[in-house]
Structure formats: structure tokens, C-alpha cells
Amino acid sequence: MKRRKFLKKVTASSALVGLGGLALNSCLHSAKKHVTILHTNDVHSHIDAFPKEHSTFPNLGGLARRATLVERIRTENPNTLLLDAGDIFQGTPYFNFYGGELEFKLMSMLKYDAATIGNHDFDNGVDGLYAQLPHAKFELLSANYDFSNTLMEGHVQPYQTYVRDGIKIGVYGLGIKLDGLVTKALYKETKYLPPYEIAQDCERKLKTEEQCDIIVCLSHLGYRYLAEHRPNDLELASKTKNTDLIIGGHTHTFLDKPTIAKNIVGNNVLVNQVGCYGVHLGRIDFYFDDAKNVATTGTSIIV
């Protein structure tokens, strides 16, 4: 994709918002620091691009193309994080044959920083997930899955912090309830903890103890559910206080730009999800002035 066309696509679908009520333009004009967050979700082992004759995603996606986009954006702004919101596994013969090894190796080559765990990442069981850990050169984050008494104990952290351009970013992960989606024989003794309470605890620690400037949740709860009451990203936003961005998964929701939700104290939270199968790449840009006031832009880039 030519640079002009690439920038046009980014600009056309951008959502511009000042977090906490800050006027966007004033911050952009005086921005001193710039952090970019790129994200995927529900890639489901789709490594190749879809064929040109595909009825839904003709000639879209492909890990090689995503790698080119990521490299280009990192060249534009080295202060970039690359994150994934779960369901890395299951969906093509690559997973059936390699069991997740190829997915983790390729994500490591793209230099993903962190991913959370989706329900399909248990499709070869806890033991199968554990077996692929040597191939993952990135953090697996999940705060509400208790892996005590499983092989995964000690290999998954609730949150992690990163520093880009002097800006400290806290990232925590949340997973969906496994009962009803995954058989007990696969997830074994993994315990599901209430996500809203866990999120509040994580963001409190990241804000007060870790002194983070940006707090991001990698959520595999789902964007929203119309027919039933289940934990979801929009309700999660309304119950948090310090989370700035929720990167979602599970429901394969295609958003052209982030949804602007309100948190428990009335400040803005960005909620984004980029569908599935790697056909879109999410991009969120944070701009800081000298006083660390922040404004953001967000978009979904077609791969």
C-alpha cells in the first residue's frame, strides 16, 4: 500500500477524543510524546491471505502483509506496542498440524509485546498451551484465570508494564468464562474469576503502585451481547476508573474506529475490536503534552 493511500485510510476512519475531557486539538498541537498501540484479535491461525475469490474477505489478511504494516508503523513511530486479545489458535490446518507452534513463532518474529488468552487457546488443552510456551517470546497476560494446580501456573502474569518514550504503559488481561465454551477436560483446574472486580484491582495497582500513564485492558470477554447478560467490554468500561483503552476479542466485532464509552467517574474510555482472522489491524495513538495531558486517535487499518 502506497504511503499516501495508507495515510488516507488511517485518517478516514479515525476517532479523535481527549481522555478525561481534555480538548483534543490543544494537546495535539503541543504534543511532546507520542505512543502507538497496534492490536489484533481472534486471528484463529490465519497465516495466509484469503483468496481473491473469497466471498467475505477477498484478498485480505495474511501475516506477511501485517508484518509489513507493523514494520512501517514502527519506522514512523518507534514508541509502539503490539498486542493481541486472544483466540490465537484454531481455525486452519496450521493449528491442526503444528498445535500452535507456528502461530507463536510468527508472533514472536513480529515482536508482539503481549497477548491475552482466549477460549480457543485451550483447544489442545492446558497441556497443549504449555507445550507451545517456548515458542512465545512475548508475555501471556490473564488476571482472571487462576492457573494454580496446572502446568501453566507461574507462566501467565495478570499484568505487565512497558515504557515507551518515557511514558509508562500498564497492560492487563481478562478472559471469558470457560464453562460452556471449553470442556473441563481441556481447561482442567483453571479457575475463572469475576472479571469486573479483577479489572478494578488491576487498574488500581497499575495506577497507584506502578504509576502508569496509560492503562490498557486486553479483553476476551466480547464487545456486547444483545440477547443475554454476560460480562462484556462496554459494561467493563462503565465499571472501571483508570483504564484508558479496552482492546477486545471473542465476538469478532468489526469496528471502523473505537467506541467512546464512559467510565464510572464519567471520563472517556476507548473500546476497540478489529473483527477476526487478521484482516484488520487496530491502531491507537496517544499524544502527551508537557503536563502529560493526553489525547488519542484511533482507527482500523484494512490489511
C-alpha positions in Angstrom: 0.0 0.0 0.0 1.4 3.4 -1.0 2.1 5.7 1.9 -0.4 8.3 0.7 -3.2 5.7 0.4 -2.2 4.2 3.7 -2.4 7.6 5.5 -5.7 8.3 3.8 -7.2 5.1 5.1 -6.0 5.8 8.6 -7.3 9.4 8.6 -10.7 8.5 7.1 -11.7 6.2 9.9 -10.1 7.9 12.9 -11.9 8.6 16.2 -10.5 11.6 17.9 -11.0 12.0 21.7 -9.4 13.7 24.6 -9.4 11.4 27.6 -10.8 12.8 30.8 -12.5 15.7 29.0 -9.3 17.3 27.6 -9.7 19.3 24.4 -8.1 17.2 21.7 -6.7 19.9 19.4 -4.9 21.8 22.2 -3.0 18.6 23.1 -2.2 17.6 19.6 -0.7 21.0 18.8 1.5 20.9 21.8 2.2 17.1 21.8 5.7 16.3 23.0 5.4 12.5 23.3 3.6 10.0 21.0 2.9 6.3 21.8 1.3 4.0 19.3 -0.6 0.8 20.2 -1.2 -1.8 17.5 -3.5 -4.7 18.1 -5.2 -7.8 16.7 -7.7 -10.3 18.0 -9.2 -13.7 17.0 -6.7 -14.3 14.3 -7.5 -18.1 14.6 -4.4 -19.4 13.0 -5.0 -17.5 9.7 -1.5 -17.1 8.4 -2.1 -16.8 4.7 -4.2 -14.1 3.0 -7.7 -15.1 1.9 -8.0 -16.0 -1.8 -9.2 -13.4 -4.3 -12.5 -15.3 -4.8 -13.4 -15.5 -1.1 -17.0 -14.3 -0.6 -16.4 -12.3 2.6 -12.7 -11.3 2.8 -11.3 -11.4 -0.8 -7.6 -11.0 -0.9 -7.5 -9.6 2.7 -5.3 -10.5 5.6 -2.1 -12.5 5.7 0.6 -12.4 8.3 3.3 -11.2 5.9 1.2 -8.2 5.0 0.5 -7.5 8.7 4.3 -7.7 9.3 4.9 -5.1 6.6 2.3 -2.7 8.1 3.7 -3.2 11.6 7.3 -2.5 10.4 6.2 0.6 8.5 4.4 2.0 11.6 7.3 1.2 13.9 9.6 3.1 11.5 7.2 6.0 11.6 7.0 5.8 15.5 9.5 3.5 17.3 7.4 4.0 20.5 5.0 1.3 19.6 3.4 -1.7 21.3 1.9 -4.7 19.5 -0.8 -6.6 21.4 -3.3 -9.4 20.8 -6.7 -10.0 22.6 -6.8 -13.8 22.3 -8.0 -16.7 20.2 -4.7 -17.0 18.5 -5.3 -20.8 17.9 -7.8 -22.9 15.9 -9.3 -22.2 12.5 -6.9 -23.5 9.8 -4.9 -26.7 9.2 -1.8 -24.9 10.5 -3.1 -25.3 14.1 -4.3 -28.9 13.5 -0.8 -29.8 12.2 1.5 -27.7 14.4 -0.6 -27.3 17.5 0.1 -23.5 17.9 3.9 -23.7 17.4 3.8 -21.8 14.1 1.4 -19.1 15.4 3.6 -18.4 18.4 6.8 -18.4 16.4 5.5 -16.0 13.8 4.0 -13.6 16.5 7.5 -13.7 18.1 9.1 -12.7 14.8 6.6 -9.8 14.6 7.8 -8.9 18.1 4.4 -8.9 19.8 4.7 -7.5 23.3 1.8 -9.3 24.9 -1.4 -11.3 24.3 -4.2 -12.5 26.5 -5.7 -16.0 26.4 -9.0 -16.8 24.5 -11.2 -19.8 24.9 -9.9 -21.4 21.7 -6.3 -21.2 23.0 -7.4 -24.1 25.2 -8.4 -26.3 22.2 -5.3 -28.5 22.7 -5.8 -28.3 26.5 -3.8 -26.6 29.2 -1.0 -29.1 28.4 -1.0 -28.2 24.7 -0.9 -24.5 25.5 2.0 -25.1 27.9 3.9 -27.1 25.3 4.0 -24.1 23.0 5.3 -21.6 25.6 9.0 -22.0 24.5 8.0 -20.5 21.1 6.3 -17.4 22.6 8.8 -14.5 23.0 6.0 -12.3 24.3 4.0 -12.1 27.6 0.8 -14.0 28.2 -1.4 -11.9 30.4 -4.6 -13.0 32.2 -5.7 -11.6 35.5 -8.9 -13.6 36.0 -7.7 -17.1 35.0 -6.2 -18.8 38.1 -3.8 -21.5 36.8 -2.9 -22.9 40.2 -2.5 -26.7 40.1 -2.0 -26.7 36.3 1.1 -26.7 34.1 0.5 -23.0 33.3 1.0 -21.9 36.9 3.6 -19.2 37.0 3.8 -18.7 33.3 0.9 -16.2 33.0 1.0 -12.8 34.6 -2.0 -10.7 35.5 -0.4 -7.5 34.0 2.8 -6.1 32.7 4.3 -2.6 32.3 6.2 -1.1 29.4 7.9 2.2 28.9 7.9 4.0 25.6 9.3 7.5 25.1 9.2 8.0 28.9 5.5 7.0 29.1 4.7 4.1 31.3 2.0 1.8 30.0 0.3 -0.9 32.0 -1.4 -3.8 30.3 -3.7 -6.4 32.0 -5.6 -9.3 30.5 -9.1 -10.7 31.0 -10.6 -14.0 29.7 -14.2 -15.2 29.1 -15.9 -17.8 31.3 -14.7 -21.2 30.0 -17.5 -23.4 31.3 -19.9 -24.0 28.4 -17.3 -23.0 25.8 -14.4 -25.4 26.6 -14.7 -28.8 28.1 -13.5 -29.3 31.6 -11.0 -32.0 30.4 -9.2 -29.3 28.4 -9.0 -26.4 30.9 -8.7 -28.8 33.9 -8.2 -26.9 37.2 -8.1 -23.4 35.6 -10.5 -21.2 37.6 -12.4 -18.3 36.2 -12.5 -15.2 38.5 -15.1 -12.4 38.2 -13.7 -10.1 35.6 -15.0 -6.7 36.7 -13.6 -7.0 40.2 -10.3 -8.3 38.9 -10.1 -5.4 36.4 -10.7 -2.8 39.2 -7.9 -4.4 41.3 -5.5 -4.5 38.3 -6.1 -0.9 37.3 -5.8 0.3 40.9 -2.4 -1.4 41.2 -1.2 -0.1 37.8 -2.3 3.4 38.6 -1.3 3.8 42.3 1.6 1.3 42.7 3.1 1.2 39.2 2.3 4.9 38.4 1.3 4.1 34.8 0.4 6.9 32.4 -1.7 4.7 30.2 -3.7 1.6 31.3 -4.8 -0.9 28.7 -7.0 -4.0 29.1 -6.7 -6.9 26.7 -10.1 -8.4 27.0 -11.5 -11.6 25.5 -14.9 -11.1 27.1 -16.7 -9.9 24.0 -17.9 -6.4 22.8 -21.5 -6.8 23.9 -24.4 -9.3 23.9 -27.9 -8.3 23.0 -29.8 -11.5 24.0 -28.2 -12.3 27.3 -26.4 -10.6 30.2 -22.8 -11.6 30.2 -19.6 -9.7 31.1 -18.7 -7.6 28.1 -16.3 -4.8 27.2 -18.9 -1.9 27.2 -20.1 -2.8 30.7 -16.5 -3.3 31.7 -15.7 0.3 30.6 -18.6 1.6 32.8 -17.2 -0.2 35.9 -13.6 0.9 35.6 -11.9 4.1 36.8 -8.4 4.2 35.4 -8.5 2.1 32.3 -7.9 4.2 29.2 -8.3 1.6 26.4 -10.0 -1.8 26.2 -8.8 -3.9 23.3 -11.4 -6.6 22.8 -11.9 -10.0 21.2 -14.2 -13.1 21.1 -17.3 -11.6 19.4 -15.5 -10.9 16.0 -16.8 -7.3 16.1 -15.6 -5.1 13.2 -15.3 -1.5 14.4 -14.1 1.1 11.9 -13.0 3.2 14.9 -13.0 2.8 18.6 -16.2 3.2 20.6 -16.1 6.1 23.1 -17.6 4.9 26.4 -17.8 6.5 29.8 -16.2 5.0 32.9 -17.5 5.0 36.4 -16.5 8.7 37.0 -17.7 9.9 33.6 -14.3 10.0 31.8 -13.8 8.6 28.3 -12.7 5.1 27.7 -11.8 3.8 24.2 -13.2 0.3 23.4 -11.9 -1.2 20.2 -12.1 -4.6 18.3 -10.9 -5.4 14.8 -13.1 -8.3 13.8 -11.2 -11.6 13.2 -8.7 -13.5 11.0 -6.2 -10.7 10.8 -8.0 -8.9 8.1 -7.7 -5.6 10.1 -5.0 -4.1 12.3 -6.1 -1.8 15.1 -4.1 1.4 15.7 -4.5 3.7 18.7 -2.2 6.8 19.1 -1.7 8.6 22.4 -0.3 12.1 22.4 1.1 13.8 25.5 1.9 17.4 26.2 4.5 18.5 28.8 2.0 18.1 31.6 1.1 14.6 30.4 -2.3 15.6 29.4 -3.4 13.0 26.8 -5.4 12.9 23.6 -5.9 10.0 21.3 -6.7 9.0 17.7 -7.9 5.5 16.7 -8.5 3.6 13.5 -8.9 0.2 12.0 -6.5 -0.5 9.1 -7.5 -2.9 6.3 -4.8 -5.5 5.7 
